[in-house]
Each structure stands twice: as structure tokens, then as C-alpha cells.
């Protein structure tokens, strides 16, 4: 990526970054994630996702898209970022799946994309439409949200503070917790190799941390 960065299209960088490869046992991009649940009168209508990226990817986006170098993206710059460094994630379901009962839904469409800078880090925000009605028989509705890159090129972790926000009318009771799903191991290195990066040990097997939600009315 260092050879004349302007001559290396970002979409190529992102495409290369996201290609699965069992030889890598540690991530190459780090993302902090938060989720905001949005309700209407019927129940969950979807959720907002906010990502904050590591300094390396932040620098790459600024170099390629911040045309006036003010670290403040205009509407045109945001549209360019969406086209060149976000839309391709549709091929990976935006790293998001929603499970209700036994049915898992991979996300195929999102809306309201925006890009911003926060504490010198690049941020993305977008809305995931996912209608989940709440029954009127007082039986809780349970579902879970997974935001995880199973190729392990992107290490997506829940933010330590305000990782989940609920925007719901008072008629709804919403309980949530983030748990590691021990029933869904993802094996990257069948040899059992390990790697150490930024003070963290990475093994060939990980378990995604998922958001478990229970809604009653």
C-alpha cells in the first residue's frame, strides 16, 4: 500500500483486504462497533450501526477521498467513499447477520450511509432495515445480531462504552446482553497456529460475540 498510494485504487485495497485466506492468523483491520435499535409501534424496525476504524485505514481514506484535506467529509466525498470503500461490503453481507429462532438472515441491503471523523478516526454509520414485530400476547420476542467478519481480515469488536443504545416507546421492555457464541466456532488456521499483535494473542479459532435481545410489550 505504500508505493504511490494515489496510484493504488482503494477498492483494490479493500478487495484484497477482504479476500479469505487461511494463511493469516490475525486481523489486518480493526473496527470498534456500536448498535442503536430503532422501534416503531409494531416493534423493531431496524438498527443503526456505527463503526470506528483504526488509524491506518483512516489515513488511507483521508488520502484518497478528503479532497480539500480538512478532515471533514462533504456530501460529494461521502458519496465517493460509499461507492469506493463501502458498497463492496454487500458481497459480505456487511459482516452482519440477524438470527430469529432458528432462522439466520444475512443482510443484503442497508441505507443512510454516512462517513465522518471522530477523535482522529474514520467513522461509518448506516441503517439496517429489519422489521421484527412484537406480539401482543406478552410472549417475549428474542433475536440476536452478529457483526463479525468470518474471514478474520477485520477484527470487529463492540465498543467498551455505549455499545448498544435502544430507542423504543415506553410500551416496550427491552433487555440485551453481549455474549460469546461458543456454539459457532470459526476456524482460521487448521494447524492450530497462533500469532501475537498489539499485545493480543490470536489463535486459529475464535467465537463471535453476539448481541442477544429480548423484547416484550
Secondary structure as UniProt FT lines:
FT   TURN            3..4
FT   HELIX           5..7
FT   HELIX           10..18
FT   TURN            22..23
FT   STRAND          29..40
FT   TURN            41..42
FT   STRAND          43..53
FT   HELIX           55..65
FT   TURN            67..68
FT   HELIX           75..85
FT   HELIX           87..95
FT   STRAND          96..100
FT   TURN            101..102
FT   STRAND          103..106
FT   STRAND          111..118
FT   TURN            119..120
FT   STRAND          121..133
FT   STRAND          141..147
FT   TURN            150..151
FT   STRAND          154..158
FT   STRAND          164..167
FT   TURN            170..171
FT   STRAND          173..187
FT   TURN            190..191
FT   STRAND          195..197
FT   TURN            198..199
FT   STRAND          200..202
FT   STRAND          205..216
//
